Amino acid sequence: MARILIIDDDETIRSVFKRFLCGKGYDVIVAADGRQGLRLVEESPVDLVITDIMMPETDGLEVVMAIRGKEADIPVIAISGGMHAMPMDFLPMAKKFGACDVLYKPVELDDLLGAVEKALGNG
């Protein structure tokens, strides 16, 4: 069973994604910000990281770059929904920095599952 880390400052997103992915047979752990997420990656092995981009503390781009620098074999899916208020869309930048896939919020759960299966080589 693959272990997935979800990093998002939105408690509802963490809860919905965790419940959905656990229901599909995945082992899921969560973090409320990038700093906590990176600590979890160092403390316990994960097979996939799903991270929001726009977060307080350590943002998702920093998470993508840190994982690519230390744990290059862990795939990362970047998600974000605040792009309409920003002068720049950071999801393509996340892909450039090494995210294997990007999803725009609101994320359809079927799209999430497809991205997870693809990232883990099951899709």
C-alpha positions as a Python dict, from the first residue, in 0.01 Angstrom:
ca = {
    (1, 'M'): (0, 0, 0),
    (2, 'A'): (147, 333, -107),
    (3, 'R'): (190, 605, 153),
    (4, 'I'): (81, 954, 49),
    (5, 'L'): (156, 1283, 224),
    (6, 'I'): (-96, 1564, 172),
    (7, 'I'): (29, 1914, 254),
    (8, 'D'): (-237, 2186, 255),
    (9, 'D'): (-323, 2469, 493),
    (10, 'D'): (-695, 2410, 429),
    (11, 'E'): (-822, 2157, 683),
    (12, 'T'): (-1123, 2068, 467),
    (13, 'I'): (-901, 1980, 169),
    (14, 'R'): (-676, 1766, 390),
    (15, 'S'): (-975, 1586, 537),
    (16, 'V'): (-1160, 1525, 208),
    (17, 'F'): (-848, 1412, 20),
    (18, 'K'): (-741, 1186, 308),
    (19, 'R'): (-1081, 1023, 345),
    (20, 'F'): (-1111, 972, -33),
    (21, 'L'): (-762, 827, -81),
    (22, 'C'): (-786, 606, 229),
    (23, 'G'): (-1108, 471, 82),
    (24, 'K'): (-909, 378, -230),
    (25, 'G'): (-664, 178, -20),
    (26, 'Y'): (-384, 430, 29),
    (27, 'D'): (-210, 507, 358),
    (28, 'V'): (-239, 885, 399),
    (29, 'I'): (-69, 1128, 636),
    (30, 'V'): (-129, 1503, 640),
    (31, 'A'): (54, 1826, 719),
    (32, 'A'): (-87, 2178, 759),
    (33, 'D'): (212, 2359, 605),
    (34, 'G'): (525, 2298, 404),
    (35, 'R'): (760, 2304, 701),
    (36, 'Q'): (564, 2030, 879),
    (37, 'G'): (535, 1836, 553),
    (38, 'L'): (910, 1840, 488),
    (39, 'R'): (969, 1724, 844),
    (40, 'L'): (734, 1429, 785),
    (41, 'V'): (916, 1339, 461),
    (42, 'E'): (1241, 1322, 658),
    (43, 'E'): (1090, 1123, 947),
    (44, 'S'): (888, 862, 762),
    (45, 'P'): (911, 732, 408),
    (46, 'V'): (637, 836, 166),
    (47, 'D'): (570, 726, -190),
    (48, 'L'): (399, 1046, -307),
    (49, 'V'): (355, 1406, -192),
    (50, 'I'): (53, 1618, -282),
    (51, 'T'): (117, 1981, -191),
    (52, 'D'): (-74, 2305, -214),
    (53, 'I'): (131, 2592, -358),
    (54, 'M'): (-3, 2893, -168),
    (55, 'M'): (58, 2829, 204),
    (56, 'P'): (195, 3024, 498),
    (57, 'E'): (536, 2934, 634),
    (58, 'T'): (702, 2717, 370),
    (59, 'D'): (507, 2731, 42),
    (60, 'G'): (454, 2453, -208),
    (61, 'L'): (724, 2567, -450),
    (62, 'E'): (976, 2542, -167),
    (63, 'V'): (840, 2194, -89),
    (64, 'V'): (880, 2083, -451),
    (65, 'M'): (1237, 2216, -469),
    (66, 'A'): (1335, 2066, -132),
    (67, 'I'): (1202, 1723, -223),
    (68, 'R'): (1368, 1733, -565),
    (69, 'G'): (1694, 1825, -391),
    (70, 'K'): (1685, 1554, -124),
    (71, 'E'): (1439, 1284, -227),
    (72, 'A'): (1448, 1302, -606),
    (73, 'D'): (1261, 974, -648),
    (74, 'I'): (946, 1087, -461),
    (75, 'P'): (685, 1217, -707),
    (76, 'V'): (512, 1544, -618),
    (77, 'I'): (169, 1663, -733),
    (78, 'A'): (117, 2040, -692),
    (79, 'I'): (-230, 2188, -643),
    (80, 'S'): (-357, 2543, -608),
    (81, 'G'): (-671, 2749, -636),
    (82, 'G'): (-572, 3105, -558),
    (83, 'M'): (-429, 3180, -901),
    (84, 'H'): (-709, 3412, -1015),
    (85, 'A'): (-599, 3669, -756),
    (86, 'M'): (-230, 3639, -839),
    (87, 'P'): (-42, 3816, -1116),
    (88, 'M'): (130, 3486, -1198),
    (89, 'D'): (22, 3122, -1218),
    (90, 'F'): (270, 2924, -1007),
    (91, 'L'): (157, 2573, -1107),
    (92, 'P'): (354, 2569, -1435),
    (93, 'M'): (654, 2686, -1231),
    (94, 'A'): (600, 2393, -992),
    (95, 'K'): (608, 2157, -1290),
    (96, 'K'): (929, 2321, -1410),
    (97, 'F'): (1081, 2270, -1063),
    (98, 'G'): (999, 1898, -1072),
    (99, 'A'): (633, 1837, -986),
    (100, 'C'): (513, 1539, -1190),
    (101, 'D'): (161, 1681, -1223),
    (102, 'V'): (-41, 1991, -1135),
    (103, 'L'): (-409, 2025, -1048),
    (104, 'Y'): (-621, 2338, -1015),
    (105, 'K'): (-868, 2375, -728),
    (106, 'P'): (-1143, 2289, -699),
    (107, 'V'): (-1000, 1944, -766),
    (108, 'E'): (-1238, 1676, -888),
    (109, 'L'): (-1172, 1359, -688),
    (110, 'D'): (-1157, 1148, -1005),
    (111, 'D'): (-885, 1382, -1138),
    (112, 'L'): (-699, 1350, -809),
    (113, 'L'): (-716, 971, -825),
    (114, 'G'): (-597, 972, -1187),
    (115, 'A'): (-299, 1193, -1099),
    (116, 'V'): (-214, 975, -797),
    (117, 'E'): (-230, 652, -999),
    (118, 'K'): (-21, 805, -1277),
    (119, 'A'): (241, 936, -1031),
    (120, 'L'): (266, 597, -862),
    (121, 'G'): (286, 414, -1194),
    (122, 'N'): (-57, 253, -1157),
    (123, 'G'): (-243, 457, -1416),
}
